[in-house]
Amino acid sequence: MDHRHDDINRAEEERWLKRYYFSRAAFSIAWVVLAFSVGRHNAAIAAVLLVLYPAWDALANHIDASRTGGLANNRTQAINVAISLATTVAVIVALKLDWVLGVFGVWAILSGLLQLATAVRRWRHLGAQWAMVLSGGQSALAGIFFLVQTRAPVQPTIDTVAGYAGVGAAYFLVSAIWLSVGQMRRKAVPSS
């Protein structure tokens, strides 16, 4: 009886994560399309997109943590929400100082490490977390790259952040698909 309850809880959590990962991928893909199509030609739209990206991350992490036990039970996500909100404010300030890429660099490192920690915690009882582990690690490395680029003589454009967001979208999409495949496999194999 208890084993069946665990299976139901796992299935519900996987369904939530699948929807969550698909929505994160969809948002990032739309953001990247807007960044490459409109943001690179319009500074005001680029600024809005740059502020929106960490704000969305804060909201998404808050919703996910709320759906999976609350912020108190998901400390890495709670910290990620706070860091993403602080980053949103920092981007607004950095836009005036031409230091947006540096802010994104620090944020990518911190949020990447927190995403990696969240994925490791979830890996114990859920599938598809290997992609989130890779995503968190890649995010931290991208953040270091962003910080190095801030010293370049040519100022990077929104394209740099859009490339980062595109890779993140791919990881979320892979995770959602991997969860879907796992669910289909379990349905195909009758439980004993």
Buried (B, 14 or more C-beta within 10 A) or exposed (E): EEEEEEEEEBEEBBEBBBEBBBBBBBBBBEBBEBBBEBBBEEEEBBBBBBBBBBBBBBBBBBBBBEBBEEBEEBBBBBBBBBBBBBBBEBBBEBBEEEBBBBBBBBBBBBBBBBBBBBBBBBBEEBBBBEBBBBBBBBBBEBBEBBBEBBEEEEEBEBBBBBBBBBBBBBBBBBBBBBBBEBBEEBEEEEEE
